[in-house]
Amino acid sequence: MSVRTGGWLPVLWLLLVLSALSVIYVSHLCRQLYNELAKLEQEANALQVEWGRYLLEQSSWASLSRVEQLAKSELQMRVPKPGEVIVVRAGEKVE
């Protein structure tokens, strides 16, 4: 039996070592990619929180009462009197 398998034994050992090295490499690569994924998920969560803050800030800046207050204080605008309101309909000429 040793005469028949003697030529194959070094090849099998080489394949075994290559297989073990491949497992080590793939495991290491998997850990690296998982760590990168975890960092990217944390960054995505932080960006989501920041986006929510920006939306809240935008809604507060664009609130109707704030716009009206700024129009009155900085642009000296006022609410028009009923006689000053002109309703324009589509296709109608205004003179």
MOVENNOR-V403081 format. One line per field, one symbol per residue. ss: DSSP state (H for helix, E for strand, C for the rest). burial: I if it has 9 or more other ideal C-beta (glycine too) atoms within 8 Angstrom, else O. A space follows every 50 residues. Layout:
# MOVENNOR-V403081
ss=???
burial=???
This chain:
# MOVENNOR-V403081
ss=CHHHHHHHHHHHHHHHHHHHHHHHHHHHHHHHHHHHHHHHHHHHHHHHHH HHHHHHHHHHHCCHHHHHHHHHHHHCCCCCCHHHCCCCCCCCCCC
burial=OOOOOOOOOOOOOOOOOOOOOOOOOOOOOOOOOOOOOOOOOOOOOOOOOO OOOOOOOOOOOOOOOIIOOIIIOOOOOOOOOOOOOOOOOOOOOOO
